Amino acid sequence: MTPSPLPFSPAAERNRAPILHVLRGVLPQHARVLEIASGTGQHAAFFAAAQRGWTWQPSDAADAALTGIAAHCAGLPNVRPPLALDVLAQPWADTLGRFDALFCANMLHISPQATGAALMRAAADHLEPLGRLVVYGPFLVEGEPTSPGNLAFDADLRARDPAWRLRRLGDVSAPARAAGLALVQRVDMPANNLSLVFCLEAGHTGAPHAPR
């Protein structure tokens, strides 16, 4: 029997190199990284192969995605088995522990509005002190013109699901501040996307450490 092809996202293939450049600029050579909404697993496999000092923990809310993620990452010793993890199902288990960084790409615009605030709260609880949360995707930025492509994408999202839409940068940064995360860097990316880098402020205490 011919094996099923691996799940594939053309967008993940296109944006993986620019995102890796951002991650290398904000993360140390050795880091524990939790990826939220890993999807096909292409990002996890590419980043972990490129930076062997990163221990990568992929996750996804869809159980069906876990098999494909594991297949993409097979043979990479620094990738842990993917976890079933729903951002909105909080609190996350204490046994998840803390990470040097959380990474999330292209999730907020295809999820309910509450997902953004939930991501920020969970990141604050599961990041090491001064850890980083890196969020990638398309955003609307107050006071700046929106590209025709992003306007059309926003309209398409709303037509597909009333809860979906491009999120405003302020609607993401405000709950981040409330959770103890400071927006420390904004990187303009290809195809009118942004990478947003948040840092867990000193003195924040959240979920307890899990044994390593």
Secondary structure, 3 states (H helix, E strand, C coil): CCCCCCCCCHHHHHHHHHHHHHHHHHCCCCEEEEEECCCCCHHHHHHHHHCCCEEEECEECCHHHHHHHHHHCCCCCCECCCEECCCCCCCCCHHHCCEEEEEEECCHHHCCCHHHHHHHHHHHHHEEEEEEEEEEECEECCCCCCCHHHHHHHHHHHHHCCCCCCEEHHHHHHHHHHHCEEEEEEEEEHHHEEEEEEEECCCCCCCCCCCC
